[in-house]
Amino acid sequence: MRFVRAYSVKSLPFEAKPVNKFNPVKSAYNFRPKTPTNGLVYAPPASLTSVKQTPNAFLPQSDPRKNLGVQKTYTEGEVNDMPVIYGTTKSYHVSQETALEILNLRTSDPSQWTISKLCKKYNVNPHFIINLTKDFKPKAREAENPQLSKRQLDQKKRVQMWLRNEF
């Protein structure tokens, strides 16, 4: 299993390292392997894995490697003494109605219901409020500066044209 017979390899071309379509020095980060014209290339891995490294779970019952004693087996008593590891699950203590209420308060009056006030009222993390209201952005800046200069208006028009791919 660790070797390939010589007569089967002689017919296949051997590449120690893959051939690049481009200059290997100048295009080291732009690697495009050149595919061989005749199909297969014999490129063995740097080191073959040992047959002893295959876990018992993947071996069939009739395999003689199961009895090599390489892998430790546990008795029922040892398994019972081992600690139980539970997967982490997220638990949200906020119901959907409470989340909608938070969202409504934040959208109705963002100056009064800031993120810190909502955190204190509902006893939640600020990141929870930010994620809940991430699509909502108060439009206070536009209300403060309703008059824009001609240059600023032109710039906004250009930005909108760029976003629509109109140059």
SULRA-V135304 format. One record per pair of residues at least 6 apart in sequence whose C-alpha atoms are under 8 Angstrom apart, sorted by the first residue. I is the first residue (numbers start at 1). J is the second residue. D is the distance in Angstrom with one decimal. If there is no record, write none. Layout:
((I,J,D) (I,J,D))
//
This chain:
((2,48,6.9) (9,42,7.0) (12,40,6.6) (12,41,5.8) (12,42,5.9) (13,40,7.5) (13,41,5.4) (13,42,6.1) (14,41,6.0) (14,42,5.2) (14,43,6.4) (15,41,7.0) (15,42,6.9) (15,43,6.1) (16,43,6.9) (18,33,6.3) (18,34,7.5) (19,33,5.7) (19,34,5.6) (20,31,6.2) (20,32,5.5) (20,33,4.7) (20,34,5.4) (21,31,7.7) (21,32,5.7) (21,33,6.0) (21,34,5.1) (22,31,7.6) (22,32,7.3) (24,31,7.8) (52,65,7.1) (52,70,7.1) (55,71,7.6) (56,66,6.2) (56,71,7.4) (59,65,7.9) (59,66,7.1) (99,132,7.6) (102,118,7.1) (102,129,7.8) (103,132,7.1) (103,133,6.3) (105,113,6.5) (106,113,5.6) (106,114,7.1) (106,133,7.6) (107,136,7.0) (107,138,7.8) (110,138,6.8) (115,126,6.5) (115,129,6.5) (115,130,7.5) (116,126,6.9) (118,124,8.0) (118,129,7.6) (119,125,6.2) (119,126,6.0) (119,129,7.4) (161,167,6.4))
//
